[in-house]
Amino acid sequence: MDDDKLGLLLIPFPYRVDENAFVSVGEHPGGGWGWFTARPTWLPLNTDRQKRSSFVTFVQDLVDRAREKGQRVNGVVFPELSLNYNQFLGLARALARDNGIDFLIAGVTHDQDHRHGNFVAIAPFFLLGRERTGTISGWEQTVLVREKHHRWKLNRSQIETYSLGLDPARSWWEDLNILSRSLDVLVYRGSSTLTTLICEDLARVDPCQAVVRAIGPNLLIALLMDGPQIGSRWPARYATVLADDPGTSVLSLTSFGLMARQNDLGQWPQSCAIGLWKDEAAGIKVLELPREADAISLQIRSVAKSENTLDGRSDGGSSHRWEYESHTGVTLEPAARPDWVRTGIGR
């Protein structure tokens, strides 16, 4: 495998979100605002083994289809709140048997202790190194799960834009326990640092932002449940800041669910921009999901760069950055796609 190439399979699940997926869990007695939670109706129940199995097969088929088209698939990435921990782990166990896949990253609604919230989970298969085989499960002890640092606030504009079933006269805050903040940074292929952020964490100023800037990771993946990922919206603005200084390449990825709701209303330009890539050389690349496609295969390459100290000393070009190379849609035949996956109704 060439270490200067990296292929990411971006799966914008859920593809649909029911208007009642965002529900009130209490209103402040003073009025004007309340708490909401996301009810993952797009996921099958943990007890529904048939649907859970069909979803794993769906993802594996997408990996195979991308490779049939000549695309590299080294990592699989899902957006914010796309899975729960049990289903993340089930999918990870299947992908771990594929020696070409180095990691699985997904936003999850529960952690390994069944605590409800908003988390990012990383299964870093690559940490097993050369000893990795399809039968080794040691990677399960290295799965990283951390919680979101900032609550999502839904206001009238968002409620109306996505036609959600909440009272637009109120502001609604995501029902999360905000505990100690943490950041997972992985050394990948010996020369890259990789980290993740969840939606608002990309935009808010907090202690972890200072850590991100101090480390200057080569690749940052931001998981969102948001509208179109285009240059004029907030993810692009904050990605630009990190790409300019400290020179981090940033990928933002959203599910298609809220975008589909916005498109259905017909009041805004139709969009299918599920992702946005930004590096300091190529600038912004909008990743649009082709019609009928189920995923996007993003191909990036490592390019050597020189870093200098404040007194002018060079590292001799030993640093590198990830740059955009290409992206293409990955589509399964309708018969190979579980009939519930694109409906937003998994249970």
N, C-alpha and C positions, 0 to 999 in steps of 0.2 A: 504494500500500500504506500502511495506517495504521501508523505506527511505534509506536503505543501498544498494539498487539496482537501476540501471538506464539503460533504454533501449533507444538507438538512432536509428532512421531509416534514413539511409544515401542514398540520391537519387542523383546519379551522372548526373543529367540533365544539359545541353543538351548532348545527347548520340552521336550526330554527329554535326559537324560544317562545313558549306560550305566554300570553299576556298576563296570566296569573302566576307565572313563575317567581315574580317578585311580590312578596306578601308582607303585610304589616305584622309586626310582633309586639306592638305597643306604641301608644302615643303619649307624648309628654303632657302632663296635666296642665302645664302653662299654655299649651296650644302652640300651633305654628310649626311643630316638627314631631317626628316620631322615628321609630326604629324599623328597619326592614331586613329581611333575609332572602337569599336566593334559594328557591326550592328546586333542586335539579331534576325536574320532570323529564329532561332529555336522556337521563340515564336509566337503564333497567335496574330493578331491585337486585340487591346482592343475592337474593335467593333464586333469581331467575337465571339458572345456569345456561340455558339454551341461548338467551339473548347475550349474556356475557361472553359466551364462547363465540357467537357469531360476530361480535364486535372485535374480538382478538383476531379472528380470521380476516375480517375486513381490513384491519391495519396491516397484517402480514401480506395480504394481497396487494395493498398499495405499495408496500416496500418492493415486492416482486415486480410490479408493473413499472415502477420508476426505474428499476435496474434493467428491465427489458428494453427501455428507451435509452439506455446508455448513461443513466444518471447514477452518481454515487449516492449512497444512503449510509451515512455514518452516525447520524443522530436523528431521533424522532421527537418532535416538539408539539405539544398541545397548549392551547391558551388557558387563561384564567378560568377557574371553576369548571373545567371541562369534565373531570373525572372525580370519583371519590377514592379514598386510599386503597380499599379492597380491590377495586377495578384497576387502579394504577398498578398494584402489585401483581395482579393476574396477567396484565398485559406485559409487564416487565419480565415476568418469568418466561413468557413465550419469546420475547425479543432477545433475551439473554442467550438463547440457543443459536442465535445468528451471530457468528463471530465477526461479521462486518459492521455490526452496530455497536457503537461505543457508549451511547448513553440514551436514556429516555428522560425527557423533562415535561412536566405537566402541572397545571394548576389543579388543585384538589380541594374538595369541600370538607374533608375530614382528615385528621392526622392519624398516625398509627395507634393512638390511644382512643380513637373514635370521638375525639373532641371536634365539635362543629366549628367551622370558621372559614378562612380563606388562606390557603397555603400553597407553596410551591414544593413539589417533590422532584428529586433528581435520583435516578438509578444510574450510578457511574460504573458500568460494566468494565470500562477500560482500566480501573484500578487493580483488576486481577492480573494485568500484564500478560506476559507470554504463557503463564500457567493456565489461562482461561480456556475452558472447554464448555460445551453445552450442558454438561452434567454438574458443573461446579455451581453451588449456590452461595458461595461466600460473599458475593456482592450484596446480598440482602442485608448483611450487617452494616453495609456502608451507605445505605439509602439515606439521603438527606431530606428532611422536611422542616421547613421554617414558615412562620406565619407572616402575614401581611402587616406592615407597620402603620398604615393609615386607613381610616374608614372612607368608603365611597359615599359621597353625598349626592343623592338624586334630587334635583330641583325641578321646577315646573317645565323648563325647557327640555330636559332629558325625558321626563315622563311623557310629554306630548310628542317629542321627536320619535320615541320608540313605542308609543301607544301602550304604556304599561298600566296595569290595573291598580295604581295607587292614587290617592287624592292629590291632584296637582296644586292645591292651595297650600299644601304643607311641604316642608323640606324633609327628606328622609335620609337617615344615616344608617350605614351598614352595621348590623348588630354583631360586633366583634369584641373580643377581649384583647385589648392592646397591652401586651406584656413586654418583656425585655426584647429589645431589637437585636437582630443578629444578621449576619451576612455569610453565605457560603461561597467560598472561592476555591475553585479546583484548578490544579495544575494539569494541563492536558497536553499530551504528546511531548512532554518534557520542556516545551518552550512557550506554551500558551497559558494564560490564566482566563478562566471562564467563570462568570457569575450570572445571577438572575435577579430581577426585580419584579414586583407585582403592581401593575397599573399605577395608582397614585404614588407609589414609592419612587417612581421615576421622576415625578414632578416636585415632590415635597422636599423641603430642606430639613434634614435631620442628621444625627451623628453618622448614619451609614453612608450618606452622600459624601461626607469627608473621607471615609474609608475607601469608597470607590475611587475618588480622585487621587488619594494617596497611592493606591495600588496601581491604578491605571490598567485595568484588565484589558486583554486583547479583544475579548468578545463579551458583550453583555446582552442577554436576552430578556426582554421585558414582555411579560404575559398580561394580556388585557382581555376584558369583555367590554367592547367599545364599538364606536362607529368606524367609518372608513379611515384607513391609515394613509392619509395624503399629506402633502407638504405644508398645507396651511393650518393643520390642526396641532393640538398641544404635544402629542408624542414626538412629532418632527422637531419642534422647537427645543425640547429637552434633550433629544438625541443629538442634535447639532451641538449643543453645549459640551456634551461629553466627547463627541467626535473631534471637536476643535481642541479641547484641552480636558483630559490628558491624552487624547488620541485614541480613544476606545471605539471599536466598531460596534454599532448598536443595531439589534434587530428587535422591532416591536411586532407582536403577533396577536391578533384578535380572533375570536370566534366569528362566524358569519351570522349568528343568531340575531343580534340586535340590528345589524345592517339589513338583514332580510325584512325585519319589521319596519324599518325606515323606508326601504324600497317599496314595500307594500302600500304605504300611505300615498306615495306618488307626489309628495310635496317638495321633494328635493331631488337633485340629479341622482339617477341610478348609479350605484357604486358596488364594486366587488373587491375593493382594495383591502385585503385581509392583513397585509404586512407592509412594513417599511424598513428598508435597509439604509444605514448611513455609515460611511467611513470617511476618513479625512481626505482621501484621494478622489474617489468616484462621486462623492456627494450623495444626494438622496435618490434612492431607487424605490418606486412604488411597486409592490408585489400584488398584482391583480389576479384573482382566481378566475380562470377562463370559464365560460359558460359550460355547465354540466360537469366540470372537474370536481374532484373530491379533495384534492390536496395540491400543494405546490412543492416542487423539488427546487431548492435553492442551492446553487453551487458557488462556493467562495474559494479563494486561493490565498496562500500566505505569500507576502511580499516583504523582502528585507528592507529595513529602514535603519537609519542612524539616529541615535539619541545622544545629546550632549549635556554635560554638566554645566552648572552656572559659570564655571571658570573656563569653559570652552573645550574641555576634553571630550573626545568621542568614544563611543563604545565599539567602534570599528564595524558598524553594520550588523551587530549581533542581535538586534531587536527585530521584530517583524510586526506587521498588521495584517488583518484579514480584509481582503477586498472582494467586492462583488464581481462575479464572473458571468452568471446567467441564472435564469429561473424559467421553469416550464410547468404547465399543469399536468397533473396525474389523474387519469380518469379510469374508473372501472366500468365494465359493462353492467347495465341495470340488473341483470340476473345475478351478478356477483356481489351486489350491494344489499345488505339486510334491509327489508322494507321499512323498518322503523327508524333507521339511522338518520334519514334526511327530514323526518317529520317533526322532530323535537318532542316526540311523545315516546318515551322509552319504557313506560310502565302503565 
